[in-house]
Amino acid sequence: MNCPKCQGGAYLADEDVSKILENTTPMKILIKQTFVCRACGDRFSRIVVDDIDGLKKDMDVITENVQTTSYMSPGSHAGAHSPDPAAAGIQFLDSI
């Protein structure tokens, strides 16, 4: 994205949901994106439209790829029973 004032490069600083359009097929969402110019520091906004169905599909893929991690209690020693040789030497100092 380029700055409309100086044509310098800009980065996305903030995103806010403006409105959800429920009467459309597929449902759409209006998002206000706020950008900041890297050259002059000017802030400017754009409104973009996105399909909610596409976002739901992306979230389903992300949740399928998430692995669950079990955490050990603070009193147990994680390094003693770890099958990973790199983690075998890790000791938690909170029990000392």
N, C-alpha and C positions, 0 to 999 in steps of 0.2 A: 504494500500500500504506500502511495506517495502522498506527501503533504500538499494540500491544495494551495497553500500560500507560497512555499519556496521549492516545491517538487523534490524535497529531500525524503529519505526513507523514514518510515514510521513503524512503530511497534504497537501491538494490541495491549492496552493498559487495563481495560475493564469490559465485561460483558454483562448486560442485564436483560432479563426477559421482559419485553414490553407488553405483549399480548399473545394469547393463544386463540387461534381462529378455529373454533370447533365445528363450524358449519361447512367446512370444505372437506373434500375427499381427495387425498389423505389430509388429515389434520395438519395445520401449519402453525408455526410459532414465529413471532416477530422478535428479533433480538437486536438490541441497541449495542453496538460496539464502539468503544471510545479508544481512539488512537492518540499517540503522542509522537510528534516529529522528533527525530534524532538530531536534526540540524538546528532548528529554531526553537524547539520546545513547545510549539503551538499544539493545543488539544483540539481534535475534531472528531465528529461522530458519524457513523453510518448505520442505517437500519438494514438488516438482512432477513431473509425469509428462509426457513428450513422446514423440512417435513419431519413431523414427530415420529412417524412410522419408521423412517430411516434411522433416527436416533435410538428407537427401541431395539431395532435389529443390532445396531452397533453395541448397545449395552448388553444384549444377550450374549454376543460373542465374547465380550470382555468378561462377563461373569462366568462363562464356561471355562475360560482360560485361567481364572484365579485359582490358586492353590491354597488350601487351608494349612495353617501352621499351628502346631501345638506348642504352647509355652510351658516351660517347666516352672515349678514354684521356686521362690528365691532361695530356699534352703537346700535345694538339690543341686548337684554338680553336673552341669551340662557337658563338660568336657570328658567326664569319666566314661560315659556310655555312648559317645558320639562315634558313628562309623567313619566320619570324615577325618582323615589324618591331620588335615590342616587345623581342624577345630579341636583336636585332642588336647592341645596345650592351653586352651582358654580356661581361665579360672575367674570366678566372680568374687570380688573382694568385699561384698556387702555382708558376708557371714563371718568375717574376721573380727 
